[in-house]
Amino acid sequence: MSKNLYALFQSRFPQDMSADFIKSPDGNNLSYRELDQQTAQMAGALLSLGTQTGERVAVQVEKTKEAVVLYLACLRIGAIYLPLNTAYTADELDYFMEDARPHIMVCTPEKHDKLTPVAQKNSVPHLLTLSNTSTGSLMDQCQGAKPHTDIADVTGDDLAAILYTSGTTGRSKGAMLSHDNLASNATVLHKYWGWVPDDILLHALPIFHVHGLFVAIHCVLMNGSSMWFLPKFDAKEMITLIPQSTVMMGVPTFYTRLLDQPDFNRTTCQNMRLFISGSAPLLEDTFTQFEKLTGMTILERYGMTEAGMITSNPLDGDRVASTVGYPLPGVEARLSQDTSGEDAGVLEIKGPNVFKGYWKMPEKTAEEFTPDGYFITGDIATISQDNRVAIVGRAKDLIISGGYNVYPKEIEQVIDTIEGVKESAVIGVQHPDFGEAVVAVIIADPTQDLKQDDILANLRDQLARFKQPKNIFFLDELPRNTMGKVQKNILRQNYADLYKIVN
């Protein structure tokens, strides 16, 4: 049997192929029959451009059903899908193109002219466009292509996708995920979260990272069921669709914004079976408020780019606030050996979901695994006697804002190039809406009259919006330890109440 992930999905398609896979509020739905036909057509288009098995297809487009078809078409021909955050600037994309050397880069029509020299510089053979109105040169290529109905015969270790995750040094790393990595996670989650034939997912997540692309969409495909597919989160629209759904996956921000809506209540949720939260820590206050208002407890889980989902609170049983539940079936989790005897330590994991390593970084890959094969997550955790995991901190300074990973070093390196900046330190501060907000603390040259707006103006075209600081503070000096290292824990304490809501 083929190890191609698309073959697994195809084997789970419903008997009635006219059933909806994607449901849209405007009625522009996509059936399973159309899905299979359109992935074959898209596969033919990719092949007509000379795409070979194992070549990369980089994609930075808006969330559309065609973007999902493109992902599945890549699986179908054995190409490696490389989704990129829609907020990345041309400067940031230059690195990804240079590193991944994609055969095809797909972008929005608005970005085509700006990316043309970047693609040429990095010898990318084809730069195509895909708009949010189902048009663009990619769709033109599909029109004249011969459908390719075959499914590439790949091994389980062959790569299905590369997802870039920033490093603490500022250099992004491409996490290589195989067909087996993704298939094992999809199979486990489908069973663990108790999917039933009539489930309908409410999907308002982006599809350029693990949560929206793999966790959400894969569960729907494994179930052969439908999902409401929204281009972005809109609280009012969500409230109209929750009564027509049974499962919702979201980041904590989704839940805080729903709770802010006066017409969101227990009646809204009476048809729902499961609310799932991830990508950032869910505050205990949000968990409690949601349960009190709706009568339902949010299921929090924990995952990362390099391994998909790792742990989950149980479907049946206690869902404990501020914990991420138990290791999923097949996943082993432990605390780092050098913290044995302590309450908390760096979480290390092993399982079929764990990635194959970092693209073109064998030394970095080796550093991230223990001698006995456990991946070092970099997250500080506790594990209770009954094996329940709680994430209590991050060993690598990672900030998670609105569900997106933000690495301080990358932002500091950009800020430090601004004229008049002597040094910067970037931290995450707890925020009621985003989970954490990016805050920059700067030492400026006293002869320069630098203001917050000056810094933000410099960052606007260099960093994605979610990486840009929400607040900037100027100090005469940064707190340091005896070794001269900046003590970010002190900065976090000093600004901890910055966004605190006073009742």
Helices and strands as residue ranges (DSSP letters): H 5-11, E 20-23, E 30-31, H 32-48, E 56-60, H 65-77, E 80-83, H 90-100, E 104-107, G 109-111, H 112-121, E 126-129, H 137-143, E 159-165, E 173-178, H 179-192, E 200-203, I 210-216, H 217-223, E 226-229, H 235-241, G 242-244, E 247-250, H 252-259, E 274-277, H 284-294, E 299-304, E 308-312, E 326-327, E 332-335, G 337-339, E 345-350, E 357-358, H 362-367, E 375-383, E 389-394, E 399-401, E 404-406, H 408-415, E 421-431, E 435-444, H 452-459, G 465-467, E 471-475, H 488-494
